[in-house]
Amino acid sequence: MAQFRFKALEEVLNRKPVDVKREENLTSDYYAMYVFDRPKMKKYLSGGAYKAVVDAIENGTTIDRKMADQVAQGMKSWAMENGATHYTHWFHPLTDGTAEKHDAFIETTSNGGVVEAFSGKLLAQQEPDASSFPSGGIRQTFEARGYTAWDPSSPAFINGTTLTIPTIFISFTGEALDNKTPLLRAIHKLDKAATDVAQYFDKNVSKVQTNLGVEQEYFLIDEALYQARPDLVLTGRTLMGHASSKDQQLDDHYFSSIPTRATAYMIDVENEAYKLGIPLKTRHNEVAPNQFEFAPIYEEANLANDHNQLLMDLMNRVARRHKFRVLFHEKPFAGINGSGKHNNWSLTTNTGVNLFSPGKNPKSNLLFLTFVINTLKAVYDNQDLLRASILTAANSHRLGANEAPPSILSVFLGTEVSKMLDLMEEAVVDRKMTPDEKTALKLNIGRIPEIILDSTDRNRTSPFAFTGNRFEFRAVGSSANNAPAIIVLNSIMAKQLIDFKVAVDKLIEDGIKKDEAIFQVLKGLIINSKPIRFNGDGYSDDWVKEAAARGLTNINNVPESLKAYLRKENMELFDKLGVFNKSELEGRTEVEYEKFIMKIQIEARVLGDIAINHIVPTAVQYQTMLLENVKYLKDVFSEEEFKELAAGRLKLIKEIGGHISAIKIEAKEMVEARKKANVVEDIMDKAEVYDKTVRPYLDNVRFHIDKLELIVDNEKWPLPKYRELLFVR
């Protein structure tokens, strides 16, 4: 193993950068060339078919079978002209990844030949054998039926030689088995609720769109070194490894010059992403060595999530061309930055207004404040639900560390917006306002663009920060599908806006004028949600104490966090909105418990194998060398000289022996703890047992391995070390 390690290092040192250049044409010339977007639909579809698809995208209308046949023929013609030989329904099962089954564009003929064919029936619906996808008990293994149905709002694209059609995935009884179906439901619900509130200010608003911009952080590791680390291959993170003498202490990697090989890789990813219509805008070095980020221009949320899932797959495939592997794990290396997926979330109207952007007059700024304040209340009331949507086995390593948002949910607004809310709290009273009060308040509200301009500083310690025209939900994990977080965020925002409108309408019915009614309800929301507002350092110990005093929850325990989904009030929330019914919510919560258990179980197995079969034999071998050295010393030196020379070596031998014994004991106990946990039948209880009795051994065993790494001869150590993994150029 040690020999393989050094061969891998030699290969890395001798490796030359792959020479990748930007496409010779302008990006705009080939952008979305493999996407069946509106310009291509206009070219390949009849006027009626084109209108049917556009209506389905914009208004949610149904496409009948005749029109679907026309769309399928046009889509097939375009795809085959661009080299496609197969088609697939592409969906998002509850695995955090994507799924696809490729079928050829062929049907047999009576004379024994084949013809290329693709119908509206094949476009609109498929029936994949879905028995092995997780469902949380919604479906039994012997019930293989699962249906995929075309999502026209996310355009089809060509991936390699396959026409890829984004779809939802549902059971025979119509229950969601995926992430896209409830995401579309939540987007629709927020659209309706936000439109109703926006019409207080502008009757021309008929639609509110959820926008999403996903910043994707990741690590690049040389493929040869990756293959020499079984823990990376099997779990996505290093289960052992002592800190490098130098890592990110100097902050010299952040935004620095991008290494040559990484630049070539990024250019290659961008070229491929642009062809698929993924609008990558930014690339840069992140804080940790070998950590980087891609950031796109924001898009409609459903499309943005599809694009992020596609981008992750694309990044993995392109990495192999450059002899890299991508690490999306939230905490692949102990002691340095982990990786997140910052979700920049905003709402825009069909009239072109960003509801989180200040306007040019008091009316538009009251609209802005209405949506900001309702967001605060939604986050405050549902902090546990938001946390449950992002807290996983992997993300729990990152949240609360010194580079990531803490497990305490708080909202950063910036000093100036906070001052404006304080002014509103003081100015608005539960009575009819005087003309002077109205004038003063309108003047203050009218000043919002001036006070916000260039003064909305970011707060890296805030898990939910206002950044000038959007909220940035920073706590989502790098490897995650964004959908669960956005499903919860859109759902709680929809509920809050519905409640807000009910409260305002009641005051209006009682004879209070609309603006005063809005002011009065907003004041109550400002007061009630005040504990969630925090502009300080979210990493400080003082904040943990203050948050507790404010009544904010601080949960870094995954099994405990997931219980929020199953609280009566949250199940009712989702059910009333039509986002999840009871069985869907219970099913996917069970899936999350299963994933947590399996992740810990796999890590424990991998660590036990490496510890006993790689580390212990290496340490014993080195210990034996030292013992032999002691014997030789005794043969050469006098007894007095021998005692002096051997003392240090004997102490080292005993230290090594202590760590070896501890590893063996801890590894054996970890196996026994796993056996006991595995017989627990209730899934929630089992997850808690794994968390409390198995997971701690991962750190215990690692401690002794990392100590041995500092002692054992470098040439004998079987695994690439942090200093080798993190500084590949």
N, C-alpha and C positions, 0 to 999 in steps of 0.2 A: 504493500500500500504506500509506504514511504517512497519507494522508487517511482511509483506512478505519480505521486505528488510532484517529485522533482522533474519528471518528464513533462508533466503538465505545465510547470513553471517555465521550463526551457522552451516549450512550444509557444507559450504566451510571449516570452521575451523576443522570440524570433519572428513573431507574426507581423505581417505588414498590413497597413490599413487597406480596406477595400475602397477602391477609387469609384465613388458614386457622385455623379454630377446631377444638378437640377435638369429637368427636361429642357430641351433646347427651346421649345416654344414658351410663350408666356403662360403662367399658371392658368390664367383665365381662358386660354385656348383649349386646354384639355381638362379643366375642372369639371367634375361630374360626368366624364365621358362614359362611365360604366353605370350610370344611374338613369332609370326610366322616369325622368322628371317631366315637368309640364311641356317644355319645348319639344321633347321627343314624343310625348303623348300626342301633341298637336300634329306632328308629322306622321305618326303611324296609326292614329285612331281616326275614326269618322267623327264628325262634329257632335253627333249624339252621344257616342261612347265617351268622348273627351268631356263633354258636359256632365255626364253621369258620374265620372270619376271625381271631377272637381266638386260637384255637389256633395258627394260622399265625404270628401276631405273636409270641406268647409261647413257643411250643414248636417253631416251624419246620416244622410239619406241612404236607402238601400239600393244596390245595383242589381237589376233583374238579370235572369239567366241569359237572355238574348244579348244584352249589353255586355255581360261578363264574357260571353263567347267572342264578341268583337274585340274586347280588351285583350283577351288571351291571344288571339291571332296577331294583333299588332305587337304585343309584348314578345311573342315568340319570334316574329320576323326581325325585330330589332336585336334581340338577344343572339339569334343565329348569325346575323350579319356581323356581330362582334365576337364570334368564336364560341358561343355557348353550345354545348351538346347536351346538357342536363338541366333540370330544374329542381328546386327544393323549397319546401316550406320551412322557414327559419323562425324559431321561437325561443322563449326564455323560460325554461323549466325552473323549478325551485332549487336549483343547484348553484346559483349565482353565475352560471355560464349560459351558453346558447346551445341549441340542438338543431340538427339538420339531417335529412335523409335524401340522397340524390337519386333522381329517376331520369332516365334518358328520354329524349324527345323522339321516341320511336314506338310504333305500333306495327304488328305483323300484318301482312297482306295475304290474300288467298293463294297467291302464287309462290309463297315462301319467302318473299322479300319483306322489307320494312319501309314505312313512310314516317316522316317527321310529323308529329301531331301534338297539339296542346289545346285543351278546351276550357271553357268557362267553368265547368265543373271541377276540373283539376286545379284551376287557379283559385277558385273560391273556397274549396274545402278539401282536406285530406284526412286520412285516418291512419296515423302512424301507430305502430305497435309500441304502446307507451307504458307497458306493464312495469318497467324497471325505473321509471322516474318517480321521485319522492312525491307523495301526496298527503302524508299524515293521516292515513286511514280513510281518506275519501273514497279510494278505490282499492280493491283487493288485487293481489298479484295476478290472479287468474282472469281478471277483467282487463283485457288488453286494450279495450277501446278508449282512445283519446282523440279528440278532433282538433285539427288546426283550421283556422278560418282567416282568410286574407284581411289584412289591415291596410286599406287604401291610403290612410293618412301618412304612412311611412313608405316611400317609393321603393319599388323593386330595384335590384342592382345585380351586376354580374360579378361574381367572386371566382376568379380563375376561369373555369369553363362552365360555370353553373349559374343559371338564372336564379337569384335568391329572392324569395318573396316573404317579407315580414308578416308574421301571423300571430294570432292569439292561440292559446292551447287550453281546451276545456274538456270536461268529462262528458260521458254519455248523458248525464243528467243536467248538464249546463253549468257545473261549478268550475270556477277558475282553478287551473292546475299550473298557472304560470305567474309571471310578474307583470306582463304587459296588460292583461285583461283588467285587473284592479287599478292599474295606473291610468288606463283610459277612462275608467269609471270615475276616478278621483279628479282627473282633469276636467271631465264634463261637469261634475258637481260644483267644482270651484268656479268654472265658467259661469254657470247659472247664478250662483250666490253673489259673485263679484259683480256681474252685470246688473243685478237688481240694486245693489248698493251704489254703483257708479251712476245709475240713472237718477239718483238724487241730484246729481251735479250736471249731467248731460244726457238728455233723452235720446241722443243719437247713438249712444253706446248700445250695441246689440250683441257683442261678444267680447270676452276677456280671455286672452291666451296666456298659458303658463309658459314661461321661458326658462331655459336652463343652459348654463355654461359650465362644463365639467373640467376642472384642472386635474390632470392625471399625473401623480408622482410615481416614480419607479426606480429600481436599481438595475444597472447593467453589470453582469458578471461574465467573465470569460468562460466560454463553454468548457474548456479543458479543466479548469479549476472547479466549475460547477459539478462536473461529472465525478470529480474526486471527493465530493462531499455528499455522502448518502442522505444526510439530513436535509440538505437543500433540495435534492432530487425528489425526496419522498414527502417532505412537509412544507417546503417553500421558505423555511427559515433555518438559521443555524441553531441547533440545540445545545451547542457548546462552542467555546472559543473565547480566549482571553482578549481583553481590549488591546488594540495596537497602541504602541507608545505615542504615536501621533494619529489622530483621526480628524475630528472637526473642531478641535479646540481653538484654532486660529481663525476660524470662519473664512478660510482662504479658498474654499471650493465654491461657495455660494456666489452665483452670478459671475464666476470667473470665466476665463477663456475655456471653451468646450474642447475636451481632448479630441484629437484627430479621428480616432476610430469611432468615438461616440458621435461626432459631427457627421461622418459618412453614414452611420446608421440612421441618424435623425433625418437626413436629407432623403434617404431611401424610403423611410416611413412616410414622410410628407408627400413624396411623389405618388406613392400608392394611395394614400389617404385622399389626396385631391381628386384622383380619378374616381374615387367612390363618393365624392361629394362631402367629405368630412372637412370642415373649414378650420384646419389647424392654423393658429395665428402665432403662438408664442412657443419658443423652446429655450430652456436654460438649465444651468447646473443648479441643483438644490443644495441644501446645507451639508449633508453628509457626503463623504467621498463616494464617487461612482453613483450618486443619486441625481436624477434629472426630472424634468417635468415637460409635458406637452399641455398646451391650453388652447381650446378652440374658441371661435366666435360663438356667442350664444345662439340657440335655436329653439324652436318649439320643443317642449319637454319630452314628449314621446319620441320624436325624431332624435333629439340630443342623446337620450338614453340608448336608443338603437345604435347610434354612431359611436358612443363610448364602448359598448360591448363589441362592436365590430373593430374599433381601434385596438382594443386589447388583444384580440385575436390576430390582427394584422401585425402588431408590434412583436408578438411571439414568433410569427412566421418569418418576418424580415430579420429578426435577430439571428436566426439560424444561418442566414446568408453571410452574416458578419462574424460568425463564430462567437456570438454572445448568447446568453440566456437572460430573460427579463424576470426580475423578481417583483411581483405585485403584493407580496405579503406585507402586512401592516408594520411588522417589526422583524425584519430578517436578521438584523444584527443588534445584539444587546449593547446598550450604552450610547448609541448614536441615534440620529433621527430615524423615525419610522416614516411610512408613506401614507398619505391620505388622498382623498378624492374630493376636493373642495367643490361644493355644489352652489353655484351662483344662481339664485332663484329670483325671478321677477315676474310681474304681471303687466301686460299691455292690452289696451283696448283696440277695437277695430277702427277707432278714430285716430290712432297713432299716439296715444298717451301712455307713458310708462307710469303706472300707479304708485311707484316708489320714487318718482322723480319730482322735485319741487317744480311748481309752475311759475307763471308770470304775474299772477294776481291772487288776491285772497281766496277766491272761489276755488281755483285749481289747487292752491296750497292746502285748503281745508280737505279737499279730496285726497291729497298726498298724506296728510296727517291721519285721516280716517283709516287708511289702509295700513299705515305704519303702526298705529295704536292697536288696531285689531290684530295685527300680527303679534305684537307683544303679548296681548291677552291670550291668544291661541297657544303660544309657546309656554307661557306661564301655567296655564291650566293643564297642559298636556306634556310637561317636561319628561315624565316617566315613559310616556308612549313614544316620544321622539327618541329617547335614549334606547328603548327596546328595538327601534328600527335600525340602529347602527352598531349596537354592542354585540360583538361576536367573539369567539375564542381568540381569533387573531387580533382584532381591534382592541381587545381588552389589554393587550401588552402595550399598546401605543397610547391610549387615552389616559391623560393624567401624567404622562412623562414630560420631560422638560422641553419638548418641542411641539406637543400636540395639545389640543383643547382638553380640558379636564372633563371628568365624568359628570361634573355639575353643569347643568344647562343654565346658561345666562345669555343675555343679549347685550351686545355693545351698540350704542347709538351714536357715540361721540358727544363731546361736551355741548355743542351748539344745539343739536336736536333735543338733547336732554333738557337744556334750559328752556326751549320752546314748550316742551310738555309741562315743565314746572310752571311756566307762565299761564298756560291754559288751566292748569289745576287751580291756580290762585284766582284767575279771572272769572271762570265760569261757575256760577252758583245755581242751586236748584230752585230758581225763581225766574221771573221775567227780568231780563237785563235792561239796564238803563241805556239810553242812546249813547252816553259817554263810554260805557263799558263795551258796547258793541263796536264803537269806533276804535277804541284802544286795542281790542282784541284783533280786529281786522287789520289794523296797522302792524301789529306784531306778526300775525300770520303772513302778511304781505312781504315781510322782510326775509322770509325763509331762504329764497335763492341767494341773497347776499351773505347770510351767515353760514350757509352750507358750502358755498363756493370755495373749493380748495381747502376745506377744513375738516373733511370727513376722514380723519386718520384711520388706518387699519389697526386692529388689535389681534395679533397672532394668537393670543391666549384665549380668545373668545370663541366658543363653539358655534355661535350664531351672531354674526356681526353685520350691521348696516354699513354699506360701503358707498353711499352716495346716490345710487339709483337701483339698488338691489340688496338682498340679504345673502350673506355667504354662510352656508351651513358647512362648517369646516370639519365636522366630526366623522363624516362618512369615511369608511375604510377604503384603501387603495384597491383591494381585490374585489370589493363588493359590486353587486348590481345596484345602481342608484335607485331603482324603482321603489323598494320598500320605504326608503327615507322620503321620497317625493310623494308616495301614496299617503303616508301619515301627514306630511306637511300640508298637502292640498286638502286632505280630509278635515283636519282640525281647523284650517283656515276657512273652509266652506261652512263648517258648523258655526264658527264664531261670527261670520258675516251674516248668516241666517239669524242668529240670536240678536245681533246688532240691529238688523232691520226690523225685527219684531219689536224691540224696545223703542226704537225711534218712531215707528208707526203708531205705537200705543200713545206716546206723548203727543203726536200730531192729532190723533183722534180726540185727545183730551183738550185740544184747543191751543197747544203750543206751536209756534211757527217752526217750520222745518229746520232752519239754521240753528235756532235755540235748542230744539230737540236733539239735533246732532251734537251740539256742544255739551249738553247735559249728559248724554250717554257716554260721550268720549271722556268726560271728566271722571265718571265712575270707572271706566276701563283703565284710565291712567293711574288712579289711586289703587285699584285692585291688583294691577300687574306690576306695581312699582318694585317688588322684591326681585323680579327677573332682570331688571336693568343694572348693569355693572360695567363700568368703563375702566376698571383697574386691571391689575396683574392677576390673571386667572391661575397662575402657577404658584402663587404665594400661599404659605400656610395660613396667613391671616385671612385670606379669602375663604378657605375651607371653614374656618371658624365663623366668619361673618355669614356665609351662605347657610350654615346650620341655624344660626340665629334668625335668619330671614325665613326659615322654613323650607328652603330648597333641598331637594334630595341629592344624595351623592352615592350612586350605586355603580360599582365596578365589577359586580358579580353577575355573570351572564345568566345563569339560571334564575336568579332573583329578578333581574331586569325583564326577562321575557314574560314574567307573570303579568306585566302591565297590559299585554294584549288581551288577557282573559278576564280582566276586571269587568264587572257587569256594565258599568257606565261606558267603557270603551267598546264592548261588544255591541251595545245599543247604538253608540255613535256610528259605527261602521254599517250596522244593519239599516238604520234609518236613512243613511245617505245612499245605500245600495252599493257600497264599495265591496264589502264582504258580508256574506251571511254567516250564521253561527258555525256551520260545519266547515266553511272555507277558512275562517279565522282560526278555529281550533286545529284544523289540519295543517296549516302552514306554521303555526306555533309549534306543533309537534315536530315538524320537519326541522325547525331551528334547534330544538332540543336534541334531536338525533344528530344533527351536524356538529353541535358542540361536543357531544359524547364521542363521536367518531374521530374528530380532530384530536382530542386529548388522548384517545386510545391509540391512534396511529403514532402520535409523537412519543408516547410511552414505549411502544414496541420498538420504534426506530432507535430511540435513545438507549434502551436496554441492549439491543443488538450491538450498537457501536461501542457502548461502554464495555461489555463483556468480551466481545469478539475482536475488537480493534485496540481500544485504549488499554485495558488491563494487560493483555499479552505484551504490548509495547513497553508498558511501565515495568512489568516483571523482567523483561529482557534487559532493560537498562539497569534495573536493580541488581540483576545477576552480574552484569559487567562491573558494577561498582564493588560488589562482593569479591569478585575475582581480583580486582585492583587492590583491595585490602589484603588479600592473601599474598599477592606479589610484594606489597610493601613490607609485610612481615618477613619475607625471605631475604629482602635486600637490606633493610635498616635494623639498627639496634632496637632493643625492646623499648627504650626510652624515646628514641626518635619515632618509632612506630606508633606509640601511644599518641604522640603529638600530632602526627600526620593523619592517623586514622580517625581521630575524634570527629572531625568535621564530616568525613565521608560516612561514618557510622550514623551520625545524626541525620544525614540526608537519606541514607538507606531506610532508617526508621520512619522518616517523614513520608517517603514514597510508600512504604508498607502500610502506613496508616491510611493514606488516601486509597490504596488498592482495596484494603479491607472495607473501608467505608463504602466504596463504589459497589462492591459485591453485596454487602448487606442491604444498602439502599435499593439496588436494582432488584434483589430478591423480594424485598418488602413491596416494591412497586408492582411486581407481578401479582403478589398475593392481594394487594389492594384492588387491583384490576379484576381479579377473579371474584372477589366479594361484590364489587360494584356491578359486575355483569349479571348477577343473579337477581338484582333488584328489578322488579317488573314495571312499576310505575315510571313512566319516562321522565317526569319532572323530578321525582325522588332520585332516580338514577343519575340524572345530570348533576344534581346537588352533591351526590356521593362522589362522583368523578371529580367535581370541582374541589371538594374538601379533602378527599383522601388520596386521590391519584395525582392530581395536578401538582401539589407541592413537591413531589418527588422529582419532577423535572428540574426544578431549581436546586434541590439537594444533591442530586447526582452530578449536575453540571458544575456545582461549586468545586467538587473534588477533581473533576476532569480538568477544569481550567487551572487549578493549582498545579496539577501534574504537567500541563503544557509549559509552565514556566520552569520546570525542573528537568524534564526529560530532554536528552540530546536532540537538538533541532533536526538533525539528519534522520533521526529515527521516528520522529513524530509522524503519524500516518495521515493526517488531514491538513490541507492548506489552511494557513492561519489568517487571522483578520488582516494583518499587514500585507498579505499576499492577495487576498480576495478584493480588498478595497482600493488598491492603488495600481490597477491595471491601466496602462496607457496605450 
